[in-house]
Amino acid sequence: MKNYYHEFHIPVMGTGHSVDTPIRVACLGITSVISLVDDLLLEKIRKYYSEKFSLPYSRISASENNGRTKRITAYLETVQEIVRIKIDRIKKQPFFKNNEKSKYFDLLPEESPLKKAYNELLNMKEGSKRSALEKELTSKIMPGSIDVNLMVKVDRTNYDTNGEPLSDEFSDAKTGLRGYAESSLESAIVFSAGINQRLFNYMTRFRDFYRDKTGQIKKRIILKVSDFRSALIQGKFLAKRGLEVHEFRIESGLNCGGHAFASNGILLPTALKEVKEKRARLADEFLPLIKKYYRKMGWEYAEFAQNNGPVVTVQGGIGNNGELRRLKEDFGMDLTGWGSPFLLVPETTCVDDSTLELLRLSGEKDLYLSDVSPIGVPFNNLRKSGSEIYTSKKAAEGNPGSACPKKFLVSNTEFTEQPICLASKQYQKMKLEQINKQVLPEPEKEKYKKNIVQKTCLCDHLGNGALINLGISKEENSPQSICPGPNIAWFNKIYTLKEMVDHIYGRGRSLIPAERPHMFAKEIEMYVDYFEKQVKICDYSPREVKNLKEFKENLEKGMNLCLSIAQKQPFEGENLASIPCCVEKQKTRLESIYSDLEKLVNKRSENLIFLQTKHSVESEQKIAHGV
């Protein structure tokens, strides 16, 4: 069940880079996602756009009771109103002119019935039939969905002015959810970064997440998942509460932007193959649970809804229409998500000029999986960003860490009763003092210190690019962080929205070179890199060695699947030829890494046996001598 005309969506990109994307492109029928993490940023952006569109604005202060919920609701209402204004303007525009109305229809995919009707209109002569078709097409203009995203694990407890914890309903995730639920939006909420049972239980308080008497759901649920098992577990948990998953959004664990949640060696093609084979189970297992809940509540469940299974989409590293077609035709994906390439489309995303130029010039070596995130999850990063320069400079000056003005990512209680952030001055000062007191070789101390001071204030820095772009903040006072996926290395210009959309749909010249490796090949390389890093930091415990072996076996299965895909006829622009050589190289590398691991494990085991034997012999000698 689709709710918009396009075959792709624009996922959330940080807290700031897609913060106003719906304002920019929803009026053109394109769906995009706003992050709800930073309500303080949303308040600043709301003020800016309220003034720009002459809308009433009353500030909601940081200290206001239930302020986070109110700020989120107010921002979403403002976005919706601006989109409505822009849609109304487009509808009033004439056909056969170079305007936003022609752009709306021109961007649509060629197979869209609406696009076909528009092309028919362009070839019609003036008259009553053409006028009737113009009226019909105008009535069908609708905006892309204004969707929102919640990282469910970013759920700090908040405190009152006396330092006492507020009740659970004032945690960040719940206030974020409530801010969306209390808005008048008819759209979807994307839950990412795992499962939060308390949050999902809390959803049952809001009727908009359930079907009304006509069978419609005002606020749809989208789950970002890594594989079928995750989709089934989370979907069942929600279904038992009568909550339906509108869409499962499958994302590559590593070949994506933002935080990277690596799987246990399960490559994207492996995950997609299983979902395709077992997809029917999703609807079959959820529906009885959902209907049972409706009966318990005394609600009617619309008959037509019983035939609507969840949409399944995919995102992460898609580079051209050939790869898009592979995902749709081989794996049955309904839609695809395109994020990082849109960072180079100023019509679409909110990126400051300096960072935009860095992105345009970036190559593969400029994009890396970093350890800068305070939540301890690998984070896709860009070298020489304002944030990286600022953080390194502060550390070099002996003044590392952030003042932590927003505290969204507080989690550590090593030194304090209330959680603090690993990127904060408070934590880094205490942790560095602790390291200095330890009896360790200096090189080892420096290694630990470097790991501490590289943590970045993502809460602030991820929103600064948007504030600079809109003229709200000055660049010299606002270090900018950005989190593109590695795929952006192959896009090297500033593009128009039409250029990017045409590229996605395979219309006209490709924006990337033919030699770009296939998205599946890139993912393989990234997972072997990740495996090598995990081997280096492992503690050689039996459990960890077992996990690494399983990781390797999963990775090998995925590589073999990719080899079978590579034997197929490529779609136009699809570089299937890059897969076999990549698999050969990375399999050899994987074997070498694992062989070294086995040698170390065996050596440690031999040493342990030697020490145990020595200890046993010494004990026997002591007994023999009466000691």
C-alpha positions as CSV (number, residue, x, y, z in Angstrom):
1,M,0.0,0.0,0.0
2,K,1.6,3.2,-1.2
3,N,0.7,6.7,-0.1
4,Y,2.6,8.8,-2.6
5,Y,3.5,8.8,-6.3
6,H,7.3,8.5,-6.3
7,E,9.3,5.2,-6.2
8,F,11.8,6.6,-3.7
9,H,11.9,8.5,-0.4
10,I,14.6,10.7,1.2
11,P,15.6,9.2,4.6
12,V,16.5,11.2,7.7
13,M,20.0,12.7,7.5
14,G,21.3,13.8,10.9
15,T,19.4,16.2,13.0
16,G,19.8,19.2,10.7
17,H,20.4,18.2,7.1
18,S,16.8,17.0,6.4
19,V,15.2,19.2,9.0
20,D,13.4,21.3,6.4
21,T,13.5,18.8,3.4
22,P,9.7,18.5,3.5
23,I,9.4,22.2,3.2
24,R,11.6,22.1,0.1
25,V,10.3,19.0,-1.7
26,A,7.0,17.7,-0.3
27,C,5.1,20.2,-2.5
28,L,6.7,18.3,-5.5
29,G,5.3,15.0,-4.3
30,I,8.5,13.7,-2.7
31,T,8.4,12.0,0.7
32,S,11.2,12.8,3.3
33,V,12.0,12.4,7.0
34,I,12.6,14.9,9.8
35,S,14.6,13.9,12.9
36,L,12.8,14.5,16.2
37,V,15.9,14.3,18.4
38,D,16.7,18.0,18.7
39,D,13.6,19.9,19.6
40,L,15.7,23.0,20.4
41,L,17.0,23.1,16.8
42,L,13.4,22.6,15.5
43,E,12.4,25.7,17.5
44,K,15.0,27.9,15.8
45,I,14.1,26.6,12.4
46,R,10.4,27.2,13.2
47,K,11.1,30.8,14.0
48,Y,13.0,31.3,10.7
49,Y,10.3,29.8,8.5
50,S,7.4,31.4,10.4
51,E,9.0,34.8,9.6
52,K,9.7,33.8,6.0
53,F,6.1,32.7,5.4
54,S,4.5,35.4,7.6
55,L,3.1,32.8,10.0
56,P,2.3,33.6,13.7
57,Y,5.2,32.6,16.0
58,S,5.3,32.5,19.8
59,R,8.5,31.2,21.3
60,I,8.4,28.0,23.4
61,S,11.2,28.4,25.9
62,A,13.6,25.6,26.9
63,S,12.3,25.7,30.4
64,E,8.6,25.5,29.6
65,N,6.6,22.6,31.1
66,N,6.3,19.8,28.6
67,G,8.3,22.1,26.3
68,R,9.9,19.4,24.2
69,T,6.5,18.0,23.1
70,K,5.2,21.4,22.4
71,R,8.2,22.4,20.3
72,I,8.0,19.3,18.2
73,T,4.3,19.6,17.6
74,A,4.6,23.3,16.8
75,Y,7.4,22.7,14.3
76,L,5.5,19.9,12.5
77,E,2.3,22.1,12.3
78,T,4.4,24.9,10.8
79,V,6.0,22.5,8.2
80,Q,2.5,21.2,7.3
81,E,1.1,24.7,6.9
82,I,4.0,25.8,4.6
83,V,3.6,22.7,2.5
84,R,-0.1,23.4,2.2
85,I,0.6,27.0,1.1
86,K,3.0,25.8,-1.5
87,I,0.7,23.1,-2.8
88,D,-2.1,25.6,-3.1
89,R,0.2,27.9,-5.1
90,I,1.2,25.0,-7.5
91,K,-2.4,24.0,-8.1
92,K,-3.3,27.6,-9.1
93,Q,-0.5,27.7,-11.7
94,P,-1.3,27.1,-15.3
95,F,-0.2,24.1,-17.4
96,F,2.1,24.6,-20.4
97,K,4.4,27.0,-18.5
98,N,7.9,26.5,-17.0
99,N,6.8,26.6,-13.4
100,E,6.5,24.4,-10.3
101,K,3.4,22.7,-11.6
102,S,5.3,21.4,-14.7
103,K,8.2,20.5,-12.5
104,Y,5.8,18.4,-10.2
105,F,4.7,16.3,-13.2
106,D,8.0,16.2,-14.9
107,L,9.7,14.6,-11.8
108,L,7.2,11.7,-11.7
109,P,8.4,8.2,-12.7
110,E,7.6,7.4,-16.4
111,E,5.4,4.4,-15.4
112,S,3.2,6.5,-13.2
113,P,-0.4,6.7,-14.5
114,L,-0.3,10.4,-13.5
115,K,2.8,11.0,-15.6
116,K,1.3,9.2,-18.6
117,A,-1.8,11.3,-18.3
118,Y,0.3,14.5,-18.1
119,N,2.3,13.5,-21.2
120,E,-1.1,12.9,-22.9
121,L,-2.1,16.4,-21.9
122,L,1.0,18.0,-23.4
123,N,0.0,16.5,-26.8
124,M,-3.6,17.7,-26.7
125,K,-5.1,20.6,-28.6
126,E,-7.0,23.3,-26.7
127,G,-10.6,22.5,-26.0
128,S,-13.0,21.1,-23.5
129,K,-11.3,17.7,-23.2
130,R,-7.9,19.3,-22.5
131,S,-9.5,21.6,-19.9
132,A,-11.2,18.6,-18.2
133,L,-7.9,16.7,-18.1
134,E,-6.1,19.8,-16.7
135,K,-8.7,20.0,-13.9
136,E,-8.4,16.3,-13.2
137,L,-4.6,16.4,-13.0
138,T,-4.7,19.4,-10.7
139,S,-7.0,17.7,-8.3
140,K,-4.6,14.8,-8.1
141,I,-1.6,16.9,-7.0
142,M,-0.8,15.8,-3.5
143,P,2.2,16.4,-1.3
144,G,4.9,13.9,-0.4
145,S,4.5,12.5,3.1
146,I,6.0,14.6,6.0
147,D,7.5,11.7,7.9
148,V,9.5,11.9,11.2
149,N,12.2,9.7,12.8
150,L,12.9,8.6,16.3
151,M,16.0,6.9,17.4
152,V,14.3,4.8,20.1
153,K,17.4,4.2,22.2
154,V,18.0,8.0,22.5
155,D,15.7,8.2,25.5
156,R,17.2,10.0,28.4
157,T,15.4,10.6,31.7
158,N,14.7,14.3,32.3
159,Y,14.9,16.1,35.7
160,D,13.1,19.0,37.3
161,T,14.7,22.2,38.6
162,N,15.4,20.4,42.0
163,G,17.3,17.6,40.3
164,E,14.5,15.1,40.8
165,P,13.7,12.7,37.9
166,L,10.5,13.4,36.0
167,S,8.0,10.7,35.4
168,D,8.7,8.2,32.6
169,E,6.3,10.0,30.2
170,F,8.8,12.9,30.1
171,S,11.7,10.8,28.7
172,D,13.1,12.1,25.4
173,A,11.6,9.3,23.2
174,K,8.1,9.5,24.7
175,T,8.0,13.3,24.5
176,G,9.2,13.0,20.9
177,L,6.5,10.5,20.1
178,R,3.9,12.6,21.9
179,G,5.0,15.7,19.9
180,Y,4.3,13.8,16.7
181,A,1.1,12.1,17.9
182,E,-0.4,15.4,19.0
183,S,0.2,17.0,15.6
184,S,-2.4,17.0,12.9
185,L,0.0,15.4,10.4
186,E,-1.2,12.4,8.4
187,S,2.1,10.7,7.7
188,A,4.5,8.1,9.2
189,I,6.9,7.8,12.1
190,V,10.1,5.9,11.5
191,F,11.5,4.0,14.5
192,S,15.2,3.3,14.2
193,A,18.2,1.9,16.2
194,G,16.5,-1.1,17.9
195,I,13.4,-1.8,20.0
196,N,12.1,0.2,22.9
197,Q,9.3,-1.8,24.5
198,R,8.2,1.0,26.9
199,L,8.0,3.4,23.9
200,F,6.0,0.9,21.8
201,N,3.6,0.3,24.8
202,Y,3.2,4.1,25.1
203,M,1.9,4.3,21.5
204,T,-1.3,2.5,22.5
205,R,-2.4,5.8,24.2
206,F,-2.9,7.5,20.8
207,R,-5.8,6.6,18.6
208,D,-4.2,8.0,15.5
209,F,-1.9,5.0,15.2
210,Y,-5.0,2.7,14.8
211,R,-7.5,2.4,12.0
212,D,-10.6,4.7,12.1
213,K,-14.1,3.7,11.1
214,T,-13.3,4.1,7.5
215,G,-10.3,1.8,7.8
216,Q,-7.7,4.5,7.4
217,I,-4.6,5.0,9.7
218,K,-3.7,8.7,10.2
219,K,-0.3,8.0,11.6
220,R,1.5,5.1,10.1
221,I,4.4,3.1,11.6
222,I,7.7,2.4,9.8
223,L,10.3,0.1,11.4
224,K,13.9,0.4,10.3
225,V,15.3,-3.2,10.5
226,S,18.3,-5.2,9.5
227,D,16.8,-8.5,8.7
228,F,13.6,-10.7,8.7
229,R,14.0,-11.8,12.3
230,S,14.1,-8.3,13.6
231,A,11.0,-7.4,11.4
232,L,9.1,-10.4,12.8
233,I,10.0,-9.8,16.5
234,Q,9.2,-6.1,16.4
235,G,6.1,-6.5,14.2
236,K,4.6,-9.2,16.5
237,F,5.3,-7.0,19.6
238,L,3.3,-4.2,18.0
239,A,0.6,-6.5,16.6
240,K,-0.2,-7.8,20.0
241,R,-1.1,-4.2,20.8
242,G,-3.2,-3.7,17.7
243,L,-0.5,-1.6,16.0
244,E,0.2,-2.3,12.3
245,V,3.6,-1.8,10.6
246,H,2.9,0.1,7.4
247,E,6.5,-0.4,6.2
248,F,9.6,-2.3,7.0
249,R,12.6,-0.3,6.0
250,I,15.7,-2.5,5.5
251,E,19.0,-0.8,5.7
252,S,22.6,-2.0,5.0
253,G,24.4,-2.3,8.4
254,L,27.5,-0.5,7.2
255,N,26.9,0.9,3.7
256,C,24.8,3.8,4.9
257,G,25.0,7.2,6.4
258,G,24.8,8.2,10.1
259,H,25.3,5.7,12.8
260,A,26.2,2.2,11.4
261,F,24.6,-0.8,13.2
262,A,26.6,-3.6,11.7
263,S,25.0,-7.0,11.5
264,N,26.8,-10.2,12.4
265,G,28.2,-10.6,8.9
266,I,24.8,-10.8,7.2
267,L,25.1,-8.9,4.0
268,L,22.2,-6.9,2.5
269,P,21.5,-9.4,-0.3
270,T,21.2,-12.2,2.2
271,A,18.8,-10.2,4.4
272,L,16.7,-9.2,1.3
273,K,16.6,-12.8,0.0
274,E,15.2,-14.1,3.3
275,V,12.6,-11.3,3.5
276,K,11.5,-12.0,0.0
277,E,11.1,-15.7,0.7
278,K,9.3,-15.3,4.0
279,R,7.5,-12.0,3.4
280,A,4.0,-13.5,3.4
281,R,4.6,-14.6,7.1
282,L,4.7,-10.9,8.1
283,A,1.0,-10.3,7.2
284,D,-0.1,-13.8,8.1
285,E,1.3,-13.7,11.6
286,F,0.4,-10.1,12.5
287,L,-3.2,-9.9,11.3
288,P,-4.8,-12.4,13.8
289,L,-3.1,-10.6,16.6
290,I,-4.2,-7.2,15.4
291,K,-7.8,-8.3,14.9
292,K,-7.8,-9.9,18.4
293,Y,-6.8,-6.5,19.9
294,Y,-9.5,-4.7,17.9
295,R,-12.1,-7.1,19.2
296,K,-10.9,-6.6,22.8
297,M,-11.2,-2.9,22.4
298,G,-14.7,-3.2,20.7
299,W,-13.4,-1.6,17.5
300,E,-14.4,-2.5,14.0
301,Y,-11.5,-3.7,11.7
302,A,-12.2,-2.8,8.1
303,E,-12.5,-5.8,5.8
304,F,-10.4,-4.2,2.9
305,A,-7.5,-3.7,5.3
306,Q,-7.1,-7.4,5.8
307,N,-5.6,-7.6,2.3
308,N,-3.0,-4.9,2.9
309,G,0.4,-6.4,3.9
310,P,3.3,-4.2,4.9
311,V,5.4,-2.3,2.3
312,V,9.0,-3.4,2.2
313,T,11.7,-0.9,1.2
314,V,15.5,-0.8,1.2
315,Q,18.2,1.9,1.5
316,G,21.9,2.1,2.0
317,G,24.5,2.7,-0.7
318,I,22.2,2.5,-3.8
319,G,24.0,4.3,-6.6
320,N,22.0,4.2,-9.9
321,N,18.9,2.9,-11.6
322,G,20.5,-0.4,-12.4
323,E,21.0,-1.2,-8.8
324,L,17.5,0.1,-8.0
325,R,16.0,-2.3,-10.6
326,R,18.1,-5.2,-9.1
327,L,16.6,-4.5,-5.7
328,K,13.0,-4.3,-7.0
329,E,13.1,-7.1,-9.6
330,D,15.4,-9.7,-7.8
331,F,14.2,-9.0,-4.3
332,G,10.7,-7.6,-4.7
333,M,11.4,-4.3,-2.9
334,D,8.5,-1.9,-3.2
335,L,10.5,1.3,-2.9
336,T,14.0,2.5,-2.3
337,G,15.6,5.2,0.0
338,W,18.2,7.6,-1.4
339,G,20.0,9.7,1.3
340,S,23.6,10.8,0.9
341,P,23.5,11.8,-2.8
342,F,20.8,14.4,-1.9
343,L,23.3,16.1,0.4
344,L,24.7,17.5,-2.9
345,V,21.3,18.9,-3.9
346,P,20.8,22.3,-2.3
347,E,17.1,22.3,-3.4
348,T,16.6,19.3,-1.1
349,T,18.8,19.5,2.0
350,C,20.1,22.1,4.4
351,V,23.9,22.0,4.2
352,D,26.3,24.9,4.7
353,D,28.5,26.0,1.8
354,S,31.8,24.9,3.3
355,T,30.6,21.4,4.1
356,L,28.9,21.2,0.7
357,E,32.2,21.9,-1.0
358,L,34.0,19.3,1.1
359,L,31.3,16.8,0.1
360,R,31.7,17.6,-3.6
361,L,35.5,17.1,-3.5
362,S,35.4,14.1,-1.2
363,G,36.9,10.8,-2.3
364,E,36.7,7.3,-0.7
365,K,39.6,8.1,1.6
366,D,37.8,11.2,2.9
367,L,34.8,9.2,4.1
368,Y,35.4,6.8,7.1
369,L,33.6,4.9,9.8
370,S,34.7,6.7,13.0
371,D,34.4,6.3,16.8
372,V,33.4,9.9,17.4
373,S,29.8,9.2,18.5
374,P,29.2,9.4,22.3
375,I,26.7,6.5,22.1
376,G,29.5,4.1,21.3
377,V,28.2,3.1,17.8
378,P,30.4,3.5,14.7
379,F,29.5,6.8,12.9
380,N,30.1,7.7,9.3
381,N,32.2,10.7,9.1
382,L,33.8,13.2,6.7
383,R,37.5,14.2,7.1
384,K,38.3,17.9,7.6
385,S,34.7,18.8,8.6
386,G,34.3,21.8,10.9
387,S,33.4,19.4,13.7
388,E,36.5,17.3,13.3
389,I,38.8,20.3,13.1
390,Y,37.2,21.9,16.2
391,T,37.3,18.8,18.3
392,S,41.0,18.1,17.4
393,K,42.0,21.6,18.1
394,K,40.3,21.7,21.5
395,A,42.1,18.4,22.5
396,A,45.5,19.7,21.2
397,E,45.0,22.9,23.4
398,G,44.5,20.7,26.4
399,N,40.8,21.8,26.7
400,P,38.9,18.8,25.3
401,G,35.2,18.1,25.4
402,S,32.0,20.0,25.0
403,A,30.0,22.1,27.5
404,C,27.2,19.7,26.6
405,P,24.4,22.3,26.1
406,K,21.7,19.9,25.0
407,K,22.5,16.6,26.7
408,F,20.5,14.4,24.3
409,L,23.2,11.6,24.3
410,V,23.9,11.4,28.0
411,S,24.4,7.8,29.1
412,N,27.5,7.3,31.3
413,T,27.4,7.0,35.1
414,E,31.0,6.0,35.7
415,F,31.7,9.1,37.7
416,T,28.3,10.7,38.4
417,E,24.9,9.7,39.7
418,Q,23.1,11.3,36.9
419,P,24.2,10.2,33.4
420,I,26.6,12.5,31.5
421,C,27.8,12.4,27.9
422,L,31.1,10.9,26.8
423,A,31.8,14.0,24.7
424,S,31.3,16.4,27.6
425,K,34.1,18.3,29.3
426,Q,32.9,16.9,32.7
427,Y,33.4,13.3,31.6
428,Q,36.6,13.7,29.6
429,K,38.3,15.7,32.4
430,M,37.6,12.9,35.0
431,K,38.4,10.1,32.6
432,L,41.7,11.6,31.5
433,E,42.7,12.1,35.2
434,Q,41.9,8.5,35.8
435,I,44.0,7.3,32.9
436,N,46.9,9.5,34.0
437,K,46.9,7.8,37.4
438,Q,47.1,4.3,36.0
439,V,50.4,2.4,35.8
440,L,50.6,1.9,32.1
441,P,53.2,2.4,29.3
442,E,53.0,5.9,27.9
443,P,52.0,4.8,24.4
444,E,49.1,2.8,25.8
445,K,48.0,5.8,27.9
446,E,48.1,8.0,24.8
447,K,46.0,5.5,22.9
448,Y,43.3,5.5,25.6
449,K,43.4,9.3,25.8
450,K,43.0,9.7,22.1
451,N,39.9,7.5,22.1
452,I,38.4,9.7,24.8
453,V,39.0,13.1,23.3
454,Q,37.8,12.2,19.8
455,K,34.2,12.0,21.0
456,T,32.3,14.8,19.3
457,C,29.3,16.9,20.4
458,L,26.9,15.4,17.8
459,C,23.9,17.0,19.5
460,D,25.1,20.4,18.6
461,H,27.4,19.9,15.6
462,L,24.9,17.9,13.5
463,G,22.4,20.8,13.5
464,N,24.9,23.6,12.9
465,G,25.1,23.2,9.2
466,A,21.4,23.9,8.9
467,L,21.7,27.0,11.1
468,I,24.6,28.3,9.0
469,N,22.8,27.6,5.8
470,L,19.7,29.5,6.9
471,G,21.7,32.4,8.2
472,I,20.7,31.8,11.8
473,S,24.2,31.1,13.1
474,K,27.7,32.2,12.0
475,E,30.1,29.5,10.8
476,E,33.0,30.6,13.0
477,N,30.9,29.9,16.1
478,S,29.2,26.7,14.8
479,P,31.4,23.6,14.1
480,Q,29.5,21.5,11.5
481,S,29.3,17.7,11.6
482,I,27.9,15.6,8.7
483,C,27.4,11.9,8.3
484,P,27.3,10.8,4.7
485,G,27.5,7.2,3.5
486,P,30.5,6.2,1.5
487,N,28.4,6.2,-1.7
488,I,28.7,9.9,-1.9
489,A,32.4,9.6,-3.0
490,W,31.1,8.8,-6.5
491,F,29.0,12.0,-6.8
492,N,31.2,15.0,-7.5
493,K,29.0,17.9,-8.4
494,I,26.4,20.1,-7.0
495,Y,23.2,18.8,-8.6
496,T,19.7,20.1,-9.3
497,L,16.7,18.2,-8.0
498,K,15.7,17.2,-11.5
499,E,19.2,15.9,-12.3
500,M,19.2,13.6,-9.2
501,V,15.6,12.4,-9.7
502,D,16.3,11.7,-13.4
503,H,19.4,9.7,-12.3
504,I,17.3,7.6,-9.8
505,Y,14.8,6.8,-12.5
506,G,17.5,6.1,-15.2
507,R,16.5,9.0,-17.4
508,G,19.4,10.6,-19.3
509,R,23.1,10.6,-18.4
510,S,24.2,8.8,-15.3
511,L,25.7,11.0,-12.6
512,I,28.3,8.4,-11.6
513,P,31.2,6.8,-13.6
514,A,30.8,3.3,-15.0
515,E,33.7,2.0,-13.0
516,R,32.0,2.7,-9.6
517,P,31.9,-0.7,-7.8
518,H,28.5,-2.3,-7.3
519,M,26.8,-1.5,-4.0
520,F,27.0,-5.1,-3.0
521,A,30.8,-5.1,-3.7
522,K,31.3,-2.0,-1.6
523,E,29.3,-3.6,1.3
524,I,31.5,-6.7,1.1
525,E,34.7,-4.7,1.4
526,M,33.3,-2.7,4.3
527,Y,32.3,-5.8,6.2
528,V,35.7,-7.4,5.8
529,D,37.2,-4.1,7.1
530,Y,34.9,-4.2,10.1
531,F,35.7,-7.9,10.7
532,E,39.4,-7.1,10.8
533,K,38.8,-4.3,13.3
534,Q,36.8,-6.6,15.5
535,V,39.5,-9.3,15.5
536,K,42.1,-6.7,16.6
537,I,40.0,-5.6,19.6
538,C,38.7,-9.0,20.6
539,D,39.6,-10.5,24.0
540,Y,39.9,-14.1,22.6
541,S,37.2,-15.4,25.0
542,P,35.5,-18.6,23.7
543,R,32.2,-16.6,23.2
544,E,33.8,-13.9,21.2
545,V,35.8,-16.3,19.1
546,K,32.6,-18.2,18.4
547,N,30.9,-14.9,17.4
548,L,33.7,-14.0,15.0
549,K,33.5,-17.5,13.4
550,E,29.8,-17.1,12.9
551,F,30.4,-13.6,11.4
552,K,32.9,-15.1,9.0
553,E,30.6,-17.9,7.9
554,N,27.7,-15.4,7.4
555,L,30.0,-13.2,5.3
556,E,31.1,-16.1,3.2
557,K,27.5,-17.1,2.5
558,G,26.7,-13.6,1.5
559,M,29.7,-13.4,-0.8
560,N,28.5,-16.6,-2.6
561,L,25.1,-15.2,-3.0
562,C,26.6,-12.0,-4.6
563,L,28.6,-14.3,-7.0
564,S,25.4,-15.9,-8.2
565,I,23.8,-12.4,-8.7
566,A,26.9,-11.4,-10.7
567,Q,26.2,-14.2,-13.2
568,K,22.9,-12.5,-14.2
569,Q,22.4,-10.0,-17.0
570,P,23.2,-6.6,-15.7
571,F,20.6,-3.8,-15.8
572,E,21.7,-0.7,-17.6
573,G,24.6,1.0,-15.7
574,E,24.8,-1.8,-13.2
575,N,28.5,-2.8,-12.6
576,L,27.9,-6.5,-11.8
577,A,31.4,-7.2,-13.2
578,S,32.9,-5.6,-10.2
579,I,31.5,-8.2,-7.8
580,P,33.6,-11.4,-8.7
581,C,37.0,-9.7,-8.4
582,C,35.9,-8.1,-5.2
583,V,34.7,-11.4,-3.7
584,E,38.0,-13.1,-4.8
585,K,40.1,-10.4,-3.1
586,Q,38.0,-10.1,0.0
587,K,37.6,-13.9,0.5
588,T,41.4,-14.2,0.4
589,R,41.7,-11.3,2.9
590,L,39.0,-12.8,5.2
591,E,40.8,-16.1,5.3
592,S,44.1,-14.5,6.1
593,I,42.5,-12.5,9.0
594,Y,40.7,-15.5,10.3
595,S,43.8,-17.7,10.0
596,D,45.8,-15.2,12.1
597,L,43.0,-15.2,14.6
598,E,43.1,-19.0,14.9
599,K,46.9,-19.0,15.3
600,L,46.6,-16.5,18.2
601,V,43.8,-18.4,19.8
602,N,45.8,-21.7,19.5
603,K,48.9,-20.0,20.9
604,R,47.0,-18.6,23.8
605,S,45.5,-22.0,24.4
606,E,48.9,-23.7,24.3
607,N,50.3,-21.1,26.8
608,L,47.3,-21.7,29.1
609,I,47.9,-25.5,29.0
610,F,51.6,-25.0,29.6
611,L,50.9,-22.7,32.6
612,Q,48.3,-25.1,34.0
613,T,50.7,-28.1,33.6
614,K,53.5,-26.2,35.2
615,H,51.3,-25.2,38.1
616,S,50.2,-28.8,38.5
617,V,53.8,-30.1,38.4
618,E,54.9,-27.5,41.0
619,S,52.0,-28.4,43.2
620,E,52.8,-32.1,43.0
621,Q,56.5,-31.4,43.9
622,K,55.4,-29.3,46.9
623,I,53.2,-32.2,48.1
624,A,56.1,-34.7,47.6
625,H,58.4,-32.5,49.7
626,G,55.8,-32.0,52.4
627,V,55.4,-28.4,51.7
